[in-house]
Amino acid sequence: MKDKPKNNDKLYYIITGIIIVLCIAAILTITLMNNNDTNSESKELAYTELIKKLENKEVEKIEMTVGSTSAKVKLKNEEEEKQVIVPSTQAFMELIQEQTQKGNEFELIQKPTSILLKISDTLFSLLPTILIVILFVLIFKMQGLGDKGKVYDSEKSEDTHTTFKDVAGLDEEKNELIEIVDFLKEPKKFHEMGAKIPRGILLCGKPGTGKTLIAKAIAGEANVPFISMSGSEFIEMFAGLGASRVRKLFEKAKKIAPCIIFIDEIDAIGARRTNASGAESENNQTLNQLLVEMDGFETNETVIVLAATNRPEMLDKALLRPGRFDRQITIAAPDAKGREEILKIHGKDKKFASNIDLKEIANDTAGFTGAELANVLNEAAIIATIKKHKKIEEEDLEDAVKKVTVGLEKHSRVISDKDKKLTAYHEAGHAIVSKFLETQQDVKEVSIIPRGLAGGYTMYKTNEDKYYISKTEMEEKLIALLGGRAAEKIALNDISTGASNDIEVATKIAQDMVTVYGMSDNIGPIYLKQKDPYEPQVFGENIDDAIGLEVKTMIDTAYKRAQEIILAHMDKLQAVAERLLEKEIISAEEFETFFN
């Protein structure tokens, strides 16, 4: 079933149109009034003075607009007309009739009211009523938010018919969810056995790993409707409507059961409840309603709630207890085999050269998520089209990986010779130091061509999936990161801001080694990173000083070791830097020639 037009969007357009019309009317009215005031260069005449002038028969002409509270008066002995503000139109007309009956002769000119003034007066008189009506209509529309969730019917819509065949790299996760599909297809079989299927399943994982995709695949496999809604959609314009939206969402699900409710980014409404007011209080009410609705499922209702988040530690504990989100399935980044399968799926409609091996690309993109792999292939297709290649070639894929990971290449940026030299020694320092560290990856490419925000880069081969990192490897990672700064200091006897990102990453690694992984000999294997800001610090106030001192010691030790490697191989550093200044890019093969 295709998405229906959004009623709320139409309402917003109508409201905007009405407001624009009212504003135009106000502007026209003010303009006309200002024109009337500015065009009349006459002086003002008091109403009492006008009565005296009429009694003395000194008035030659009176000009007024029907319904107006002002009039222009011309006296017999003066050339300029004067403006008179009258207290009441009816009283003023009675005064004129009285003077006419007394034989007072003067010219009376009555002009009809301007159409624009009539329209603007009518609009302004109706303005409060219009605004009240708009407010009530908007509230009623916002109350009917059970239709906010998008319903995808996999039997009627081919473009949303996603199955497990469209999901690659998540074999274990698919096996775990097959029983959910069986329950949706044949709930009676489970009920007869007395089994209760989980009411809620929480999919955790970093962005792009396929949480939404696998939720759609469950609905597609079971051929049941799929109601999709984002956590942020529960709370929008008016306070107090989030809970109503939750109620109506579950009412809709029960009517079309069996079905799946999918709430993306559930941490937007499922974060830990607090005693705060305002927006946080509104979040609390919405979360409470969600908890109530999940408890209110009857055993014969085949409605399953799937939710996705990349921050499961932020969720309220009541949301994760048995009977609500019973299961948590972590969707991790795919391994080499999974990446190859994902590349095959996303590469079906793309033309590859005959020498392209997707397995090699998969081995070279360790740590990439499914969304990132799809982006790489798409960028490769764009690059191939721009270069007028008939098919996607290997260089197109390499450029796409660089573009996604490092940034856009900027040949047009003008760089001084001094900055080029500094960048060359900095990147050469990274490459040389990494070469003499056993646990670090081989250099793939070194470049001093700016990409993104970086003035240059050193790329490493990522042909191995790592699930654990040793202390030695992390310590040597610190050394490699500080190799650029060490090369600047030793070769040029100066340092620059180019190492700012290296220092930031190195500090974060050292901090995690101390506070998360317990790799500090002095502090010991203690977890010191506070997850919950509301929990008291159990290690005292001085622990922060101890952590800071330990992090500084790790960074100082790594920096000293990086300088020692640079000093021991100054000839290699000089050669690599000079080649970079000459060619700007050094490949892995060429880099190895300096050591043969």
C-alpha positions as CSV (number, residue, x, y, z in Angstrom):
1,M,0.0,0.0,0.0
2,K,1.5,3.3,-1.0
3,D,1.8,6.1,1.4
4,K,-1.3,8.3,1.6
5,P,-0.9,12.1,1.2
6,K,0.0,13.7,4.5
7,N,-3.0,15.5,5.9
8,N,-0.9,17.5,8.3
9,D,1.2,18.8,5.5
10,K,-1.9,19.9,3.6
11,L,-3.1,21.6,6.7
12,Y,0.1,23.4,7.2
13,Y,-0.1,24.7,3.6
14,I,-3.7,26.0,4.2
15,I,-2.7,27.7,7.4
16,T,0.3,29.3,5.7
17,G,-2.0,30.5,2.9
18,I,-4.5,32.1,5.3
19,I,-1.7,33.8,7.2
20,I,-0.2,35.2,4.0
21,V,-3.6,36.5,2.9
22,L,-4.1,38.2,6.3
23,C,-0.6,39.7,6.2
24,I,-1.2,41.1,2.7
25,A,-4.5,42.6,3.8
26,A,-2.9,44.2,6.9
27,I,-0.1,45.6,4.7
28,L,-2.6,47.1,2.2
29,T,-4.6,48.6,5.0
30,I,-1.7,50.2,6.7
31,T,-0.4,51.4,3.3
32,L,-3.7,53.0,2.4
33,M,-4.0,54.6,5.8
34,N,-0.5,55.9,5.6
35,N,-1.2,57.2,2.1
36,N,-4.3,59.0,3.3
37,D,-2.3,60.5,6.1
38,T,0.8,61.5,4.1
39,N,-1.0,62.7,1.0
40,S,-3.1,65.1,3.1
41,E,-0.7,67.9,3.7
42,S,-3.4,69.9,5.7
43,K,-3.2,70.8,9.3
44,E,-5.5,69.2,11.8
45,L,-8.6,71.0,13.0
46,A,-10.3,70.3,16.3
47,Y,-13.9,69.1,16.2
48,T,-15.0,71.9,18.5
49,E,-13.3,74.4,16.2
50,L,-15.2,72.9,13.2
51,I,-18.5,73.5,15.0
52,K,-17.6,77.1,15.6
53,K,-16.6,77.6,12.0
54,L,-19.9,76.1,10.8
55,E,-21.8,78.4,13.2
56,N,-19.9,81.4,11.7
57,K,-20.5,80.2,8.2
58,E,-16.7,80.1,7.5
59,V,-16.7,76.6,5.9
60,E,-16.6,76.3,2.1
61,K,-16.3,72.6,1.6
62,I,-16.4,69.3,3.5
63,E,-15.1,66.0,2.0
64,M,-15.5,62.7,3.7
65,T,-15.5,58.9,3.0
66,V,-18.6,56.9,4.0
67,G,-17.9,55.0,7.2
68,S,-14.7,57.0,7.9
69,T,-14.0,58.8,11.2
70,S,-12.1,61.6,9.5
71,A,-13.0,64.4,7.1
72,K,-11.3,67.1,5.1
73,V,-12.5,70.7,5.6
74,K,-11.7,73.8,3.4
75,L,-12.3,77.2,5.0
76,K,-13.3,80.2,3.0
77,N,-10.4,82.4,4.0
78,E,-7.7,79.7,3.7
79,E,-6.3,77.7,0.8
80,E,-5.1,74.6,2.6
81,E,-7.5,71.9,3.5
82,K,-7.6,70.7,7.1
83,Q,-8.1,67.3,8.6
84,V,-10.8,66.8,11.2
85,I,-11.3,63.7,13.4
86,V,-15.0,63.2,14.1
87,P,-16.1,61.3,17.2
88,S,-19.1,59.6,15.4
89,T,-20.1,59.5,11.8
90,Q,-23.8,59.7,12.8
91,A,-23.3,62.7,15.1
92,F,-21.3,64.5,12.4
93,M,-24.0,63.9,9.8
94,E,-26.7,65.3,12.2
95,L,-24.5,68.4,12.7
96,I,-24.3,69.0,8.9
97,Q,-28.1,68.5,8.5
98,E,-28.7,71.0,11.3
99,Q,-26.4,73.6,9.7
100,T,-28.0,73.0,6.3
101,Q,-31.5,73.6,7.8
102,K,-30.2,76.9,9.3
103,G,-29.3,78.1,5.8
104,N,-25.6,77.5,6.1
105,E,-24.4,76.8,2.5
106,F,-21.3,74.8,1.9
107,E,-20.2,72.0,-0.5
108,L,-20.5,68.4,0.9
109,I,-18.7,65.7,-1.0
110,Q,-19.3,62.1,0.1
111,K,-17.0,59.4,-1.3
112,P,-17.8,55.7,-1.3
113,T,-15.8,53.3,0.9
114,S,-12.7,51.7,-0.8
115,I,-13.3,48.0,-1.6
116,L,-9.8,47.1,-0.2
117,L,-10.7,48.9,3.0
118,K,-14.0,47.0,3.2
119,I,-12.1,43.6,2.6
120,S,-9.4,44.4,5.1
121,D,-11.9,45.6,7.8
122,T,-13.9,42.4,7.3
123,L,-10.9,40.2,7.6
124,F,-9.7,42.0,10.7
125,S,-13.1,41.7,12.3
126,L,-13.1,38.0,11.5
127,L,-9.4,37.5,12.4
128,P,-10.0,36.2,16.0
129,T,-12.7,33.8,14.8
130,I,-10.5,32.5,12.0
131,L,-7.5,31.9,14.3
132,I,-9.7,30.0,16.8
133,V,-11.1,27.8,14.1
134,I,-7.6,27.1,12.7
135,L,-6.4,26.2,16.2
136,F,-9.2,23.8,16.8
137,V,-8.8,22.2,13.3
138,L,-5.1,21.8,13.9
139,I,-5.7,20.2,17.3
140,F,-8.2,17.7,15.9
141,K,-5.8,16.9,13.1
142,M,-3.0,16.3,15.5
143,Q,-5.2,14.1,17.6
144,G,-5.9,11.9,14.7
145,L,-2.3,10.8,14.6
146,G,-3.0,7.0,14.4
147,D,-2.6,7.5,10.7
148,K,0.9,9.0,11.1
149,G,2.6,5.6,10.9
150,K,3.3,4.5,7.3
151,V,1.7,1.2,6.5
152,Y,3.5,-1.0,4.0
153,D,1.5,-4.0,2.8
154,S,3.9,-6.5,1.4
155,E,1.2,-8.3,-0.5
156,K,0.0,-5.2,-2.4
157,S,3.2,-3.3,-2.9
158,E,6.1,-4.7,-4.9
159,D,8.5,-1.9,-4.1
160,T,8.3,-2.7,-0.3
161,H,8.3,-6.5,-0.7
162,T,11.6,-7.0,1.1
163,T,12.6,-10.5,2.1
164,F,15.6,-12.2,3.8
165,K,17.1,-12.7,0.3
166,D,17.6,-8.9,0.2
167,V,19.5,-9.0,3.5
168,A,23.2,-10.1,3.3
169,G,25.8,-10.4,6.0
170,L,23.3,-11.1,8.8
171,D,22.9,-14.9,8.7
172,E,22.8,-15.5,12.5
173,E,20.4,-12.6,13.0
174,K,18.1,-13.9,10.3
175,N,18.1,-17.4,11.9
176,E,17.2,-15.8,15.2
177,L,14.2,-14.0,13.6
178,I,12.9,-16.9,11.5
179,E,10.8,-18.0,14.5
180,I,9.1,-14.6,14.5
181,V,8.2,-15.1,10.9
182,D,6.8,-18.5,11.7
183,F,4.7,-17.1,14.6
184,L,3.2,-14.4,12.3
185,K,2.4,-17.0,9.7
186,E,1.0,-19.7,12.0
187,P,0.3,-18.2,15.5
188,K,-2.2,-21.0,16.3
189,K,0.6,-23.6,16.3
190,F,2.5,-21.7,19.0
191,H,-0.6,-20.9,21.1
192,E,-1.6,-24.6,21.2
193,M,1.8,-25.4,22.6
194,G,1.4,-22.7,25.2
195,A,4.3,-20.7,23.8
196,K,4.4,-17.0,24.1
197,I,6.4,-15.2,21.4
198,P,8.4,-12.1,22.4
199,R,6.2,-9.0,22.2
200,G,9.1,-6.7,21.5
201,I,12.5,-7.1,19.8
202,L,15.2,-4.5,20.1
203,L,17.7,-4.2,17.2
204,C,20.9,-2.5,18.3
205,G,23.8,-1.4,16.1
206,K,25.5,1.6,14.7
207,P,23.9,3.5,11.8
208,G,23.9,1.7,8.4
209,T,24.1,-1.9,9.6
210,G,20.7,-2.8,8.3
211,K,18.3,-2.6,11.3
212,T,15.4,-1.1,9.3
213,L,16.1,-3.5,6.3
214,I,15.9,-6.6,8.4
215,A,12.6,-5.4,10.1
216,K,11.1,-4.9,6.6
217,A,12.4,-8.4,5.6
218,I,10.5,-10.0,8.5
219,A,7.3,-8.4,7.4
220,G,8.0,-9.4,3.8
221,E,8.7,-13.0,4.7
222,A,5.6,-13.3,6.8
223,N,3.4,-11.3,4.2
224,V,2.0,-9.1,6.9
225,P,1.5,-5.3,7.1
226,F,4.5,-3.3,8.3
227,I,3.8,-0.1,10.2
228,S,6.9,2.2,10.3
229,M,7.3,5.2,12.5
230,S,10.2,7.2,13.9
231,G,10.6,7.9,17.6
232,S,10.8,11.6,16.9
233,E,7.4,11.6,15.2
234,F,5.6,10.9,18.4
235,I,6.3,14.3,19.8
236,E,5.9,17.3,17.5
237,M,3.8,20.4,17.6
238,F,1.7,20.3,20.7
239,A,2.5,18.9,24.2
240,G,0.5,16.0,25.4
241,L,-0.1,14.5,22.0
242,G,2.7,11.9,22.1
243,A,0.7,9.5,24.3
244,S,-2.3,9.9,22.1
245,R,-0.2,9.1,19.1
246,V,1.1,5.9,20.8
247,R,-2.5,4.8,21.6
248,K,-3.7,5.3,18.1
249,L,-0.7,3.6,16.6
250,F,-1.4,0.4,18.6
251,E,-5.1,0.6,17.8
252,K,-4.3,0.6,14.1
253,A,-2.0,-2.3,14.6
254,K,-4.6,-4.4,16.4
255,K,-7.2,-3.7,13.6
256,I,-4.8,-5.0,10.9
257,A,-3.2,-7.8,12.9
258,P,-1.2,-9.9,12.3
259,C,1.3,-7.1,11.7
260,I,4.6,-5.6,12.7
261,I,5.1,-2.2,14.3
262,F,8.6,-0.8,13.7
263,I,9.8,2.2,15.7
264,D,13.1,3.6,14.4
265,E,15.3,5.6,16.8
266,I,13.3,4.5,19.8
267,D,15.8,6.3,22.1
268,A,14.0,9.6,21.1
269,I,11.1,8.6,23.3
270,G,12.5,5.6,25.3
271,A,15.3,7.5,27.1
272,R,15.5,7.1,30.9
273,R,12.7,8.9,32.7
274,T,13.5,11.9,34.9
275,N,11.7,14.3,37.2
276,A,12.2,17.2,34.9
277,S,9.4,19.3,33.4
278,G,8.7,20.6,29.9
279,A,9.8,18.6,26.9
280,E,11.3,15.8,29.2
281,S,8.0,15.5,31.0
282,E,6.3,15.1,27.6
283,N,8.8,12.3,26.8
284,N,8.0,10.6,30.1
285,Q,4.3,10.6,29.3
286,T,4.9,9.2,25.9
287,L,7.2,6.5,27.2
288,N,4.7,5.6,30.0
289,Q,2.0,5.1,27.3
290,L,4.3,2.9,25.3
291,L,4.9,0.7,28.3
292,V,1.2,0.5,29.0
293,E,0.4,-0.5,25.4
294,M,3.0,-3.2,25.3
295,D,1.6,-4.6,28.6
296,G,-1.9,-4.5,27.2
297,F,-1.3,-7.1,24.4
298,E,-3.5,-10.1,24.7
299,T,-2.0,-13.5,24.1
300,N,-4.0,-14.0,20.9
301,E,-3.0,-10.7,19.3
302,T,-0.3,-11.3,16.7
303,V,1.3,-7.9,16.9
304,I,5.1,-7.7,17.3
305,V,6.9,-4.5,18.1
306,L,10.4,-4.1,16.5
307,A,12.5,-1.1,17.6
308,A,15.9,0.1,16.5
309,T,18.5,2.2,18.2
310,N,22.2,2.8,18.1
311,R,22.3,3.9,21.8
312,P,20.7,1.0,23.8
313,E,22.4,2.3,27.0
314,M,20.2,5.3,26.9
315,L,16.9,3.4,27.1
316,D,14.8,3.2,30.2
317,K,15.2,-0.1,32.2
318,A,11.4,-0.6,32.3
319,L,11.4,-0.8,28.5
320,L,13.9,-3.7,28.5
321,R,12.3,-5.9,31.1
322,P,10.7,-9.3,30.1
323,G,7.2,-8.8,28.6
324,R,8.2,-5.7,26.7
325,F,11.4,-5.8,24.7
326,D,12.4,-9.3,25.7
327,R,15.2,-9.8,23.2
328,Q,18.0,-7.6,22.1
329,I,19.7,-8.5,18.8
330,T,22.9,-6.7,18.0
331,I,23.4,-6.0,14.3
332,A,27.2,-5.7,13.9
333,A,29.2,-4.6,11.0
334,P,29.5,-7.5,8.5
335,D,32.6,-9.6,8.2
336,A,34.5,-10.2,4.9
337,K,32.0,-12.8,3.6
338,G,29.1,-10.6,4.6
339,R,30.6,-7.6,2.9
340,E,31.1,-9.6,-0.3
341,E,27.4,-10.7,-0.3
342,I,26.3,-7.1,0.4
343,L,28.4,-5.9,-2.6
344,K,26.8,-8.5,-4.8
345,I,23.3,-7.4,-3.9
346,H,24.1,-3.7,-4.4
347,G,26.1,-4.4,-7.5
348,K,23.4,-6.3,-9.4
349,D,22.4,-3.3,-11.5
350,K,25.9,-2.0,-12.1
351,K,28.3,-2.7,-14.9
352,F,31.7,-3.9,-13.7
353,A,34.9,-4.4,-15.7
354,S,35.9,-8.1,-16.1
355,N,38.9,-7.8,-13.8
356,I,36.8,-6.5,-10.8
357,D,36.8,-9.0,-7.9
358,L,34.2,-8.1,-5.3
359,K,36.0,-10.4,-2.8
360,E,39.1,-8.1,-3.0
361,I,36.9,-5.1,-2.4
362,A,35.3,-6.8,0.6
363,N,38.7,-7.6,2.0
364,D,39.8,-4.0,1.6
365,T,36.8,-2.5,3.4
366,A,37.0,-4.0,6.8
367,G,34.7,-2.2,9.3
368,F,32.4,-0.9,6.6
369,T,28.6,-1.1,7.2
370,G,26.1,-2.2,4.5
371,A,25.1,1.4,3.9
372,E,28.7,2.5,3.5
373,L,29.4,-0.4,1.0
374,A,26.3,0.7,-1.0
375,N,27.6,4.2,-1.0
376,V,31.0,3.1,-2.2
377,L,29.5,1.3,-5.2
378,N,27.2,4.2,-6.0
379,E,30.2,6.7,-5.9
380,A,32.2,4.3,-8.1
381,A,29.4,4.4,-10.7
382,I,29.3,8.2,-10.6
383,I,33.0,8.5,-10.9
384,A,33.0,6.0,-13.9
385,T,30.3,8.0,-15.6
386,I,32.1,11.3,-15.1
387,K,35.3,9.7,-16.5
388,K,33.3,8.4,-19.5
389,H,34.2,4.8,-18.7
390,K,32.1,2.1,-20.3
391,K,32.2,0.0,-17.1
392,I,33.2,0.5,-13.5
393,E,37.0,0.0,-13.3
394,E,39.3,-0.8,-10.4
395,E,40.6,2.8,-10.2
396,D,37.0,4.0,-10.0
397,L,36.4,1.8,-6.9
398,E,39.6,2.9,-5.3
399,D,38.7,6.5,-5.8
400,A,35.3,5.9,-4.4
401,V,36.7,4.3,-1.2
402,K,39.0,7.3,-0.8
403,K,36.2,9.7,-1.3
404,V,34.0,7.9,1.3
405,T,36.7,7.4,3.9
406,V,39.0,10.5,3.5
407,G,36.9,13.0,1.5
408,L,36.8,14.7,-1.9
409,E,40.2,15.3,-3.6
410,K,41.0,19.0,-3.9
411,H,43.5,19.6,-6.7
412,S,42.4,23.3,-7.0
413,R,43.6,24.2,-3.5
414,V,46.6,26.4,-3.7
415,I,49.3,25.3,-1.2
416,S,52.6,27.0,-0.5
417,D,55.9,25.1,-0.9
418,K,56.5,25.4,2.9
419,D,53.1,23.7,3.6
420,K,53.8,21.0,1.0
421,K,57.1,20.2,2.6
422,L,55.6,20.1,6.1
423,T,52.8,17.8,4.9
424,A,55.2,15.6,3.1
425,Y,57.4,15.0,6.2
426,H,54.2,14.6,8.4
427,E,52.7,11.9,6.2
428,A,56.1,10.2,5.6
429,G,56.5,10.1,9.4
430,H,53.2,8.2,9.8
431,A,54.2,5.7,7.1
432,I,57.8,5.2,8.4
433,V,56.8,4.7,12.0
434,S,54.0,2.3,11.1
435,K,56.4,0.3,9.0
436,F,58.6,-0.5,12.0
437,L,55.7,-1.4,14.3
438,E,54.8,-5.1,14.2
439,T,51.1,-4.9,15.0
440,Q,50.3,-2.0,12.6
441,Q,48.8,-2.5,9.1
442,D,50.8,-2.2,5.9
443,V,50.8,1.1,4.1
444,K,48.5,1.2,1.1
445,E,49.0,4.7,-0.1
446,V,50.6,8.0,1.0
447,S,49.5,11.3,-0.5
448,I,50.0,15.0,0.1
449,I,47.0,15.9,-2.1
450,P,44.3,17.5,0.1
451,R,41.2,15.5,0.7
452,G,38.3,16.8,2.7
453,L,39.7,18.7,5.7
454,A,43.0,16.8,5.6
455,G,46.1,18.3,3.9
456,G,47.3,14.8,3.2
457,Y,46.7,11.2,4.2
458,T,48.3,7.9,4.8
459,M,46.0,4.9,4.0
460,Y,46.5,1.4,5.4
461,K,45.5,-2.0,4.1
462,T,42.4,-3.2,6.0
463,N,42.3,-6.8,4.9
464,E,41.5,-8.3,8.3
465,D,38.4,-8.3,10.5
466,K,39.4,-7.6,14.1
467,Y,37.2,-8.5,17.0
468,Y,39.7,-8.0,19.8
469,I,42.6,-5.5,20.1
470,S,45.6,-6.2,22.3
471,K,47.2,-3.7,24.6
472,T,50.4,-3.9,22.5
473,E,48.5,-3.1,19.4
474,M,46.8,-0.1,21.0
475,E,50.1,1.2,22.4
476,E,51.7,0.9,18.9
477,K,48.6,2.6,17.4
478,L,49.4,5.6,19.7
479,I,53.0,5.6,18.4
480,A,51.9,5.5,14.7
481,L,49.4,8.4,15.3
482,L,52.2,10.5,16.8
483,G,54.6,9.6,14.0
484,G,53.6,12.7,12.0
485,R,54.2,15.1,14.9
486,A,57.6,13.4,15.6
487,A,58.7,13.8,12.0
488,E,57.8,17.5,12.0
489,K,59.8,18.1,15.2
490,I,62.9,16.2,14.2
491,A,63.1,17.0,10.4
492,L,61.9,20.6,10.5
493,N,62.6,21.5,14.1
494,D,59.0,22.9,14.3
495,I,55.5,21.6,14.9
496,S,52.2,22.5,13.3
497,T,48.4,22.2,13.7
498,G,48.4,19.4,11.2
499,A,48.6,16.8,14.0
500,S,45.5,18.0,15.8
501,N,43.3,15.1,14.7
502,D,46.1,12.6,15.4
503,I,46.5,13.9,18.9
504,E,42.7,13.9,19.5
505,V,42.4,10.2,18.3
506,A,45.5,9.2,20.3
507,T,44.1,10.8,23.5
508,K,40.8,9.1,23.1
509,I,42.5,5.7,22.7
510,A,44.7,6.3,25.7
511,Q,41.6,7.4,27.8
512,D,39.7,4.3,26.7
513,M,42.6,2.1,27.6
514,V,42.5,3.4,31.2
515,T,38.8,3.9,31.8
516,V,37.1,1.2,29.6
517,Y,39.6,-1.6,29.0
518,G,41.5,-1.5,32.3
519,M,44.9,-1.6,30.7
520,S,46.6,0.7,33.2
521,D,49.2,-0.9,35.4
522,N,48.8,1.8,38.1
523,I,45.0,2.0,38.2
524,G,44.2,-1.6,37.4
525,P,41.3,-3.4,35.7
526,I,38.6,-1.1,36.8
527,Y,35.8,0.3,34.6
528,L,35.8,4.0,35.2
529,K,33.7,5.4,32.4
530,Q,30.4,6.5,33.9
531,K,27.4,5.3,31.8
532,D,24.7,6.9,33.8
533,P,25.2,10.5,34.8
534,Y,22.7,10.1,37.7
535,E,24.7,7.4,39.4
536,P,27.2,8.6,42.0
537,Q,30.9,8.4,41.4
538,V,32.2,5.5,43.6
539,F,35.9,6.1,43.2
540,G,36.2,9.5,44.7
541,E,37.2,12.9,43.2
542,N,40.9,12.1,42.9
543,I,40.3,9.4,40.4
544,D,40.1,12.0,37.6
545,D,43.6,13.2,38.4
546,A,44.9,9.7,38.4
547,I,43.3,9.0,35.0
548,G,44.7,12.2,33.5
549,L,48.2,11.4,34.7
550,E,48.0,7.9,33.3
551,V,46.8,9.1,29.9
552,K,49.6,11.7,29.8
553,T,52.2,9.0,30.6
554,M,50.9,6.8,27.8
555,I,51.0,9.7,25.3
556,D,54.4,10.8,26.4
557,T,55.8,7.3,26.1
558,A,54.3,6.8,22.6
559,Y,55.6,10.2,21.4
560,K,59.1,9.4,22.7
561,R,59.1,6.0,20.9
562,A,57.9,7.6,17.6
563,Q,60.8,10.0,17.8
564,E,63.3,7.2,18.4
565,I,62.0,5.4,15.2
566,I,62.3,8.6,13.2
567,L,65.8,9.2,14.4
568,A,66.8,5.7,13.6
569,H,65.5,5.9,10.0
570,M,66.1,9.5,9.0
571,D,67.4,8.4,5.5
572,K,64.1,6.7,4.8
573,L,62.1,9.6,6.0
574,Q,64.1,12.0,3.8
575,A,63.7,9.8,0.8
576,V,59.9,9.3,1.2
577,A,59.3,13.0,1.8
578,E,61.3,14.0,-1.3
579,R,59.4,11.5,-3.4
580,L,56.1,12.8,-2.1
581,L,57.1,16.4,-3.0
582,E,58.0,15.1,-6.5
583,K,55.0,12.8,-7.2
584,E,52.4,13.8,-4.5
585,I,51.2,10.1,-4.3
586,I,53.2,7.0,-3.4
587,S,51.6,3.5,-3.8
588,A,52.1,0.5,-1.6
589,E,54.5,-1.1,-4.1
590,E,56.6,2.1,-4.5
591,F,56.7,2.6,-0.7
592,E,58.2,-0.9,-0.2
593,T,61.0,-0.1,-2.6
594,F,62.5,2.2,0.0
595,F,63.1,-0.7,2.2
596,N,64.4,-3.2,-0.3
